[in-house]
């Protein structure tokens, strides 16, 4: 359902969040290798997330990406909106440019409650909560 960019962003953030020391900085190359994601693609995604205050970074020797306490409070909706834009929860699932309540696409009504339920769930779970669940169940990211 989510784009490759969104999936990579979420995985990278959760990787940072599940580390023993979540404020320890990780370079984009190390992160890309750990998650088996193309380095240049991931580096662009990470820089965008820094610019939108979803993750933090430090330059220079010992620098890299990390999550501050404030970053860890972001919801998964915040992450998805930062990557995809607000349309991710408002746009037509079929991509119809004129889909709306007055001019619905064939799936508009059926998917409305599903989309709203998903948005609600993702809005009420933050990065820290997700990291705790991953660590508790020993999941691979």
Beta strands, then each sheet from edge to edge (+ up, - down):
strand 1: 56-58
strand 2: 64-66
sheet 1: 1+ 2-
end
